[in-house]
Amino acid sequence: MILALRALGAGDLARAAPALRALRSAFPGETLAVAAPARLAPLAAAIGGIDRIVPAGELEPLDAAPAMPRLAVNLHGSGPGSHRRLQALRPGELWAFASRPAGHHDGPGWHDEEHEVRRWCRLIRYYGVPCDESDLDLSLPATQGSSAARGIAATQGSSDTQGSSVTRGIPATQGSPVARRSDVPDTGRPGASPVMPDVSGRGADAAEPSRHGPGSDISSLPERPVLLYPGAPSPGRRWPLGRFATVADRLRRDGHHVLITGSPADRDLCTQVAVAARFDPDTIHCPDLEDLLSLVARAALVISGDAGTAALAVGFRTPSVTLYGPISPALCGPPPDRQFHRTLWHGTRNDRGDLPGPPHPALLKITEDEVLTEAAAALSARPVAATP
């Protein structure tokens, strides 16, 4: 068995796809297992070539992993904690960055200011295996539904270092192709519009029909929607709600089918954005990961401040606009040669991205007009055919 440790989030796993495919090619006859949260099985299926998910949390003991794998590969971090989790399994070999505290000296040096995709490919190449950094595409299974990830078995039972009106120019998205919380309105600048009260008479609960939850059928949703994903893993990475609502409203006025989306835990956040934009409750969709993959794959455009959702858009070659705050897109953003993936960052240095405070100052410098301008550019540069 080849066991790769990547016990982080969806974006982290998506950005490790080139390294995982390199391992698959180098060891075609071996079982390739990835130690990661079990909920990421649909994404592992979209990457392809992964035989098993070993359920694992960040820097938790790998109790579900078999002992003595032929090769353990640390795609999690710089060590020493993640190294030690793999060393405890007594693998035949360990491929990892050099870590003196972990007693692992056979590996390349860690570079803090390095893009994640390049980092993991560099690690794999150090051990003599070719790795294509551009191999980021994802593929949906032929059939949709809860069986999408059944081909990946799950066995039972990190923090290392990581890592003017402008909408007139945006073409309406017609035709057919082939996930967190922020609890306050935009208070990042004087005169910001507060979240508007619910004027529908139905209250926030009206925006929570079960058909929009995990396991719902997305086939009834509009084709080629524009997705707004206002969530992010921590408050410092979340663009203010009022600005998302303004962007949503202006895109709708230009004729786009706009959906407010997030993870199931994002429902309250998405509801607030929809209410502020005076959207119908049916525009809110907070699916599980499997349906989110399908939704991103069929979208015309994804606008988010979440690097994980942005990585899915990269995988499906769906045009995107991603808003960065504490962390530069140079570390985890899309390939720079893809003009249909646009990034906005007004920072001057990389800061911690997990702080509980208000939105990062770099995020607060991003205006609604900037986002709409980049949305127009992304749609204009979109590829002729998206990845099926």
Secondary structure, DSSP 8 states (H G I E B T S, - for coil): -EEEE--S-HHHHHHTHHHHHHHHHH-TTS-EEEEE-GGGHHHHHHH----EEEE--TT---TTS-SS-SEEEE-S-SSSHHHHHHHTT--SEEE---BTTTTB-SS----SSS-HHHHHHHHHHHTT----TT-------SS-STTTTTTSEE-----SS-----GGGS----S--------S---SSTT--------SSS-GGGG--GGGSTT--GGGS-SS-EEEE---SSGGG---HHHHHHHHHHHHHTT--EEEE--GGGHHHHHHHHHHTT--GGGEE---HHHHHHHHHH-SEEEES-HHHHHHHHHTT--EEEEESSS-HHHH---TT-TTEEEEE--SS---S---SS--HHHHT--HHHHHHHHHHHHHT--SS---
